[in-house]
Amino acid sequence: MTSEVIIDVRPKDIAIALLEDKNLVEYQNEPRSASFSVGNIYVAKVRKLMPGLNACFVDVGFEKDAFLHYLDLGSQFNSYEKYLKQVQSDRKKLFPISKASRLPEMKKDGSVQTTLKVGQEVMVQIVKEPISTKGPRLTCELSFAGRYLVLIPFNDKVSVSSKVRKSEERTRLKQLIQSIKPKNFGVIVRTSAEGKRVAELDMELKILLKRWEDAITKVQKTTARPQVIFEETGRAVALLRDLFNPTYDGIYVNDDEIFGQVKDYVGLIAPEKVNIVKKYTGQVPIFDNFNVTKQIKSAFGKTVNYKRGAYLIIEHTEALHVVDVNSGNRTRSENGQEANALEVNLGAADELARQLRLRDMGGIIVVDFIDMNLAEDRQLLYERMCKNMQKDRARHNILPLSKFGLMQITRQRVRPAMDVNVEETCPTCFGRGKIKSSILFTDQLESKIDQLVNKIGIKKFYLHVHPYVAAYINQGLMSLKRKWQLKYGLGINIVSSQKMAFLQYEIYDRKGNYIDMKEEIETK
């Protein structure tokens, strides 16, 4: 299986696609101004106690206050609180954590009322993004995640991932980490550490320790609250940290800054694979070149088609996601209805596992498969779904088919489900239902070019249009493009973009900045 990561950096947002055998399996798209907050650590103040919930609300600077349950304070909360006061008591010299004393563990049946008070300062980490009307979810058990290790202050245990099966390897890793970790730190050894040398693990441990030292130094130096003391790495690097494996064939980036960040990160964790990070310099948009745009438009939306006419209907609600499997207009199997239902359901299981990763759907998912009479067929479908979900990094649980033919799945949700609107608003009427004559579209484009070159003074630019329009502009020896270049200069570049609707256009300067040429009459 070949795996590729495609990173499309645009002026307003950044999109990341993971391809497996050229098929899109994961997709993330976020505004460049938005911060990815899971993993961020704050020093914040308790805003309100909720005794009935045995929880409190904490101000971390979001629109909605963050939620912190008593059980999420963690067993070492008392040690954290004492250390926080020791650090804040001396603004010049940092109190080392190695000299900090560990207090008795918190009781699990304790009360938030007797532990916290309004206005108290606490060190917290975001474990769940704000979703819908809810604020972020917090924990006081801080952790710093790396490629191979997770560093946990005030926890002396060394744990090894249960996915490392061999007992001798588990013992080796545990003894190795015990010998190099400093006092008052615990470590979780991740699956990717299997078979790694001590030098690689020691280097990452030092990097994680440096992150902790930088964070606690911020606590010592600053008094503003709430205060971010540790921010997760950039979105592209954060995704790569969890996804990266040495079998990747390529990581393609179309932006110099992000390319540098990604190359530095891969060089840090896997120096021998640094050459797979490549700068994309093609004229065609990067997602179009790797067939990502077309897959996004076909994979998102309410109806998702898969093989031989069958399709899924996916509905999102506040409480859960509902998926209906339909055989559509596919031809019936020669072996009868039961075989036909099994074939459709197995195909649906393949596509659904992909959709869960692609849309990052979390919470409860209820799937209505086509009814099957044979118990062995229902078991086969359950096993197929479990096998397909093994690639999914999010924690999940799958129940066998109920007597109503429903499969229930729970999947870890840390951020809102990815919902891409694939419907296109008419770019020339903006929903009014009437447009100018389409044969005049190229005349409209020429007037924009004339305005750009002769009035605004921009001589070199890129005109993005629908592939059909681009083909029309470029056709023939004396094409429209050639005529425009002779008349207005050779700086005119026509780019075929699958992202564009049929009569839509966008203009970018030589640095990739968007130029808004819409007139008032066009946007009313």
C-alpha positions in Angstrom: 0.0 0.0 0.0 1.3 3.5 -0.9 0.6 6.4 1.4 1.0 10.1 0.4 0.2 13.3 2.3 -0.9 16.3 0.3 -0.8 19.7 2.0 -2.6 22.6 0.2 -1.8 26.0 1.7 -4.1 28.7 0.5 -4.2 32.4 1.5 -7.1 31.9 3.9 -6.9 28.2 4.9 -4.8 25.1 5.0 -6.0 21.7 3.8 -4.4 18.3 4.4 -5.3 15.1 2.6 -4.0 11.6 3.3 -4.1 9.2 0.3 -3.8 5.4 0.6 -3.3 3.8 -2.8 -4.5 7.1 -4.3 -7.8 7.0 -2.4 -8.6 9.8 0.0 -9.0 8.5 3.5 -8.4 11.5 5.8 -9.0 15.2 5.2 -8.6 18.3 7.4 -9.4 21.9 6.4 -8.9 24.8 8.8 -8.7 28.6 8.5 -5.1 29.7 8.8 -6.2 32.1 11.5 -7.8 29.3 13.6 -5.7 27.6 16.3 -5.8 23.9 16.8 -6.3 23.9 20.6 -6.3 20.2 21.6 -3.0 19.7 23.6 -2.6 23.4 24.5 -1.8 24.0 28.1 -3.0 27.1 30.1 -2.6 28.6 33.5 -6.2 29.7 34.1 -8.6 30.7 36.8 -11.7 28.8 38.1 -14.7 30.8 37.1 -17.6 28.8 38.6 -18.1 25.7 40.8 -20.9 23.2 39.9 -21.3 21.0 43.0 -24.3 19.1 41.4 -22.0 18.0 38.5 -18.9 17.7 40.8 -17.2 19.9 38.3 -16.2 23.5 37.6 -16.0 26.0 34.7 -12.6 27.5 33.9 -11.8 30.6 31.8 -9.2 29.7 29.2 -10.0 32.6 26.9 -12.6 30.9 24.7 -16.1 32.3 24.0 -17.5 29.5 26.2 -15.9 28.6 29.5 -14.1 25.2 29.6 -15.4 22.2 31.6 -13.3 20.5 34.2 -14.7 17.5 36.1 -13.3 16.5 39.5 -12.1 13.1 38.1 -10.1 15.0 35.5 -8.1 16.8 38.2 -5.9 13.7 38.2 -4.4 11.8 41.0 -1.4 14.2 41.3 -3.4 17.4 41.4 -2.1 18.3 44.9 1.5 18.0 43.7 0.8 20.2 40.7 -0.8 22.9 43.0 2.1 23.0 45.4 4.6 23.1 42.6 2.7 25.9 40.9 2.9 28.1 44.0 6.6 27.3 44.4 7.3 28.4 40.8 5.2 31.6 41.2 6.8 32.6 44.5 10.2 33.3 42.9 10.1 35.2 39.6 13.9 35.1 39.2 15.0 31.6 39.8 13.0 28.6 38.6 12.3 25.9 41.2 13.4 22.6 39.6 10.8 19.9 39.4 13.3 17.3 40.5 13.3 18.9 44.0 9.5 19.1 44.1 7.9 16.9 46.7 5.0 14.6 45.7 1.9 14.8 47.9 -0.6 12.0 48.5 -2.8 11.1 45.6 -6.3 12.6 45.3 -9.3 10.6 46.5 -11.5 9.4 43.7 -14.7 10.0 45.7 -13.7 13.6 46.6 -15.7 16.8 46.0 -14.8 19.7 43.8 -16.1 22.1 46.5 -13.5 21.0 49.0 -10.7 20.9 46.4 -11.1 24.1 44.4 -12.4 27.7 45.0 -13.5 30.4 42.6 -10.5 32.5 41.4 -8.0 29.7 42.1 -5.3 29.3 39.5 -4.8 25.8 37.9 -2.7 24.4 35.1 -5.0 22.7 32.6 -4.7 21.0 29.2 -7.4 20.9 26.5 -8.4 17.3 25.6 -11.5 18.1 23.5 -12.2 21.0 21.2 -15.4 23.2 21.6 -18.2 21.4 19.9 -21.6 23.0 19.1 -22.7 24.8 22.2 -20.2 23.2 24.5 -16.9 24.7 25.6 -13.5 22.8 25.6 -13.0 19.8 27.9 -10.0 20.0 30.3 -7.7 17.8 32.3 -5.1 18.6 34.9 -3.1 15.5 34.0 -0.6 17.3 31.7 1.1 15.4 28.9 3.5 16.2 26.1 3.2 13.9 23.1 6.0 13.0 20.8 6.4 10.5 18.0 7.6 7.7 20.2 7.0 8.9 23.8 4.4 10.8 25.9 5.9 12.7 28.8 3.8 13.1 32.0 5.0 15.3 34.8 4.5 14.1 38.4 4.1 10.5 37.4 6.9 8.1 38.0 5.4 5.2 36.1 6.7 3.9 32.7 4.0 2.3 30.6 4.3 0.5 27.3 1.6 0.5 24.6 -0.5 -2.7 24.7 0.0 -2.9 20.9 3.6 -3.9 21.5 3.0 -7.6 21.8 6.4 -9.2 22.3 7.2 -9.5 26.1 11.0 -9.2 25.6 10.5 -5.9 23.6 8.2 -4.5 26.3 10.7 -5.3 28.9 13.6 -3.8 26.9 11.6 -0.5 26.3 10.5 -0.3 30.0 14.1 -0.8 31.3 15.5 1.6 28.8 13.2 4.4 29.6 13.5 3.8 33.4 17.3 4.3 33.0 17.1 7.7 31.1 14.0 9.4 32.4 14.5 12.1 35.1 12.9 12.1 38.6 9.2 13.1 38.9 8.3 12.3 35.3 6.4 9.4 33.9 6.5 8.2 30.3 4.1 6.3 28.0 6.0 4.4 25.3 4.0 4.5 22.1 3.7 1.7 19.6 6.0 3.4 17.0 8.9 3.1 19.5 9.0 -0.6 18.9 12.5 -1.6 17.8 14.0 1.9 18.2 17.5 2.5 19.5 18.2 4.3 22.8 19.7 7.3 21.1 16.5 8.0 19.2 14.3 7.7 22.3 16.7 9.7 24.4 16.7 12.5 21.8 12.9 12.7 21.8 12.8 12.6 25.6 15.1 15.6 25.7 12.9 17.5 23.3 9.8 16.8 25.4 11.6 17.8 28.6 12.5 21.1 26.9 8.8 21.7 26.1 8.0 21.3 29.7 10.8 23.6 30.9 9.7 26.3 28.4 6.1 26.0 29.6 6.9 26.2 33.3 9.2 29.1 32.6 6.3 31.0 31.1 4.3 30.4 34.3 7.2 31.9 36.3 7.7 35.0 34.1 4.1 36.1 33.3 1.2 37.1 35.5 -1.6 37.5 32.9 -4.4 35.0 33.2 -5.5 33.0 31.3 -2.1 32.4 29.8 -1.1 29.9 27.1 2.1 28.2 28.4 2.3 25.5 25.7 0.9 25.4 22.2 0.6 22.3 20.1 2.7 22.3 16.9 1.2 23.6 13.6 -1.7 21.7 12.2 0.3 20.1 9.4 3.0 19.0 11.8 0.5 17.8 14.5 -1.3 15.6 11.9 2.0 14.2 10.7 3.1 13.4 14.2 0.3 10.9 14.7 0.1 9.7 11.1 3.7 9.5 10.0 5.2 6.1 9.3 8.3 5.2 7.4 6.3 3.6 4.6 5.2 7.0 3.3 6.1 7.5 -0.4 5.8 11.3 -0.4 4.7 14.4 1.5 3.9 17.2 -1.0 3.6 20.9 0.1 2.8 23.9 -2.1 4.1 26.6 0.4 7.7 27.4 1.3 7.0 28.2 5.0 5.0 25.0 5.7 7.4 23.0 3.5 10.3 24.1 5.8 8.3 23.3 9.0 7.4 19.8 7.7 10.9 19.1 6.4 12.4 20.1 9.8 10.0 17.9 11.7 10.6 14.8 9.5 14.3 15.4 9.7 14.0 15.4 13.4 12.0 12.2 13.8 13.2 10.2 10.8 16.3 11.8 9.2 16.6 9.0 6.6 13.1 9.9 5.2 13.6 13.6 4.9 13.8 13.3 1.1 10.2 12.3 0.8 9.1 15.9 1.7 8.8 17.6 -1.6 7.9 21.2 -2.7 5.1 21.1 -5.3 5.7 23.7 -8.0 3.3 22.7 -10.7 0.9 25.1 -12.5 -2.2 23.0 -11.8 -3.6 23.3 -8.2 -2.0 20.7 -6.0 -5.3 19.0 -5.1 -6.3 18.8 -8.7 -2.9 17.3 -9.6 -3.4 14.4 -7.1 -7.1 14.0 -7.9 -8.1 15.1 -4.3 -10.6 17.8 -5.4 -12.7 15.3 -7.3 -12.7 12.8 -4.5 -13.7 15.5 -1.9 -16.7 16.5 -4.1 -17.8 12.9 -4.5 -17.1 11.7 -0.9 -18.9 14.5 1.1 -22.5 15.4 1.1 -25.7 13.6 2.1 -25.5 10.9 -0.6 -22.3 8.9 -1.1 -22.1 6.5 -4.1 -19.9 3.4 -4.0 -19.6 0.4 -6.3 -22.1 -0.7 -8.9 -24.9 1.7 -8.1 -25.2 1.2 -4.3 -25.0 4.3 -2.1 -25.1 5.5 1.5 -27.3 8.2 3.0 -25.5 10.0 5.8 -27.4 12.3 8.2 -25.8 14.3 11.1 -27.8 15.2 14.2 -26.8 16.7 17.5 -27.0 13.4 19.3 -25.7 10.9 16.7 -25.0 10.1 13.1 -27.4 7.9 11.1 -26.3 6.0 8.0 -28.7 4.2 5.6 -27.4 1.6 3.1 -29.2 1.3 -0.2 -28.7 -1.1 -3.1 -29.8 1.5 -5.6 -30.3 0.4 -9.2 -27.6 -2.2 -9.2 -28.3 -5.5 -11.0 -29.4 -8.4 -8.8 -26.9 -11.2 -8.0 -27.5 -14.5 -9.8 -27.3 -16.2 -6.4 -30.4 -14.5 -5.1 -31.5 -11.7 -2.7 -29.4 -12.9 0.3 -26.1 -12.9 -1.7 -27.1 -9.5 -3.2 -27.7 -8.1 0.3 -24.4 -9.4 1.6 -22.4 -8.0 -1.3 -24.0 -4.5 -0.9 -23.5 -4.6 2.9 -19.8 -5.6 2.6 -19.2 -2.8 0.1 -21.0 -0.4 2.5 -18.8 -1.6 5.4 -15.7 -0.7 3.3 -17.0 2.7 2.4 -18.3 3.5 5.8 -15.0 2.8 7.5 -13.4 5.3 5.1 -16.1 7.9 5.7 -15.7 7.7 9.5 -12.0 8.6 9.1 -12.6 11.1 6.3 -15.3 13.1 8.0 -13.9 12.4 11.5 -17.4 11.4 12.7 -17.5 10.8 16.4 -20.0 9.9 19.1 -22.7 7.4 18.3 -23.1 6.1 14.7 -26.1 4.0 13.9 -26.0 2.1 10.6 -29.1 0.5 8.9 -27.8 -2.3 6.7 -29.9 -4.2 4.3 -31.6 -7.1 6.1 -29.9 -10.5 6.0 -31.5 -13.8 7.1 -28.4 -15.9 7.6 -26.5 -15.6 10.9 -23.2 -16.4 9.2 -23.7 -13.5 6.8 -24.4 -11.1 9.7 -21.3 -12.4 11.5 -19.2 -11.9 8.3 -20.4 -8.3 8.0 -19.5 -7.6 11.6 -16.0 -9.1 11.2 -15.5 -7.1 8.0 -16.4 -3.8 9.7 -14.0 -4.6 12.7 -11.2 -5.4 10.2 -11.8 -2.2 8.3 -11.7 -0.1 11.5 -8.3 -1.4 12.6 -6.6 1.4 10.6 -8.6 4.0 12.5 -6.5 5.8 15.1 -9.6 7.1 17.1 -10.8 4.8 19.9 -14.0 3.0 18.8 -16.3 0.2 19.8 -18.5 -1.8 17.4 -21.5 -3.9 18.3 -22.8 -6.8 16.2 -26.0 -6.3 14.2 -29.2 -6.1 16.4 -32.3 -8.0 15.6 -33.5 -5.0 13.7 -30.5 -5.1 11.4 -28.8 -2.0 13.0 -25.1 -1.8 13.8 -24.1 0.6 16.6 -20.6 2.2 16.6 -19.1 4.6 19.1 -16.1 6.5 18.0 -13.9 9.0 19.9 -14.9 12.6 19.3 -12.3 15.3 20.0 -13.5 17.9 17.5 -16.6 18.6 15.4 -17.1 16.3 12.4 -15.7 17.5 9.1 -18.6 18.7 7.0 -17.7 19.9 3.5 -20.4 21.6 1.5 -20.1 20.2 -2.0 -23.0 22.1 -3.5 -22.0 25.0 -5.7 -23.7 28.4 -5.6 -24.0 29.8 -9.1 -21.2 32.4 -9.3 -23.0 34.6 -11.8 -26.5 34.9 -10.4 -25.7 34.1 -6.7 -28.9 32.2 -6.2 -31.2 34.5 -8.0 -31.8 32.0 -10.9 -31.0 34.2 -13.9 -27.5 34.8 -15.4 -26.0 36.7 -18.3 -25.7 34.9 -21.6 -23.0 32.3 -21.0 -21.5 32.9 -24.5 -20.5 36.4 -23.2 -18.5 34.9 -20.3 -15.2 35.2 -22.2 -15.9 38.8 -23.0 -16.5 39.4 -19.3 -13.1 37.8 -18.5 -11.4 40.0 -21.2 -12.8 43.1 -19.6 -11.4 42.0 -16.2 -8.0 41.4 -17.9 -8.1 44.8 -19.5 -8.9 46.4 -16.2 -6.1 44.6 -14.4 -3.4 45.4 -16.9 -4.3 48.9 -18.1 -6.0 50.4 -15.0 -4.6 48.6 -12.0 -1.2 47.9 -13.5 -0.9 44.2 -12.7 1.0 42.7 -15.6 1.4 39.1 -14.4 -1.4 37.1 -12.8 -3.1 33.6 -12.8 -6.7 33.3 -14.0 -8.4 30.2 -12.4 -11.4 28.9 -14.4 -13.4 25.6 -14.7 -11.6 22.9 -16.8 -14.2 23.2 -19.6 -13.7 26.9 -19.9 -9.9 26.5 -19.7 -10.1 24.0 -22.6 -12.2 26.5 -24.7 -9.8 29.4 -24.0 -6.7 27.3 -24.9 -8.1 25.6 -28.0 -6.6 26.2 -31.4 -3.4 27.6 -32.7 -4.7 31.2 -32.4 -6.5 30.5 -29.1 -8.2 33.1 -27.0 -5.3 32.9 -24.5 -2.8 33.6 -27.3 -4.9 36.6 -28.5 -5.1 38.0 -24.9 -1.3 37.6 -24.5 -0.6 39.4 -27.7 -3.0 42.2 -26.7 -2.3 42.5 -22.9 1.1 40.8 -22.5 2.6 37.4 -21.8 1.9 37.6 -18.0 -1.5 36.1 -18.5 -1.6 32.5 -17.2 -4.8 30.3 -17.5 -5.1 27.7 -14.7 -7.6 24.8 -15.0 -9.1 24.3 -11.5 -11.6 21.6 -10.6 -12.6 23.7 -7.6 -14.3 26.3 -9.8 -18.0 26.1 -10.8 -18.8 26.3 -14.5 -18.9 30.1 -14.9 -16.8 31.0 -11.9 -13.3 32.7 -12.0 -10.7 33.7 -9.5 -7.6 35.8 -10.1 -4.3 35.6 -8.2 -1.2 37.7 -8.4 2.3 36.2 -8.9 2.7 35.7 -5.1 -0.6 33.8 -4.8 -2.6 36.6 -3.3 -6.3 36.7 -4.3 -7.4 39.7 -6.3 -11.1 40.5 -5.9 -12.4 41.7 -9.3 -16.1 41.1 -8.6 -18.2 44.2 -9.5 -21.0 45.5 -7.4 -23.6 44.4 -10.0 -22.2 40.9 -9.9 -22.4 40.5 -6.1 -25.9 41.9 -5.4 
